[in-house]
Amino acid sequence: MFPISKYNRASALVFQIRTAAQRGDIMPKILVTGGAGFSGSHVVNLFLAKGYEVVVLDDLSTGRLSNAHPDARFYQMDIRF
């Protein structure tokens, strides 16, 4: 019997996740930083239209809460160190 490498296990896991997503068992998730800004809000809209579950992180320093899509989970925070 051949040993299973880390690469093979990772590949198998990615395949299982993709297969489950294609069947509709899981909803793919995406994180958008700056999702309440002009450009970021369009990115959020695109991913929501494609069926992704979207999480938005924005500190609202230049973005607006009104730009945040109501179907996306929104967190107001600054992620800088």
Secondary structure, DSSP 8 states (H G I E B T S, - for coil): -----HHHHHHHHHHHHHHHHHHTSS--EEEEETTTSHHHHHHHHHHHHTT-EEEEEE--SSS-GGGS-TTSEEEE-----
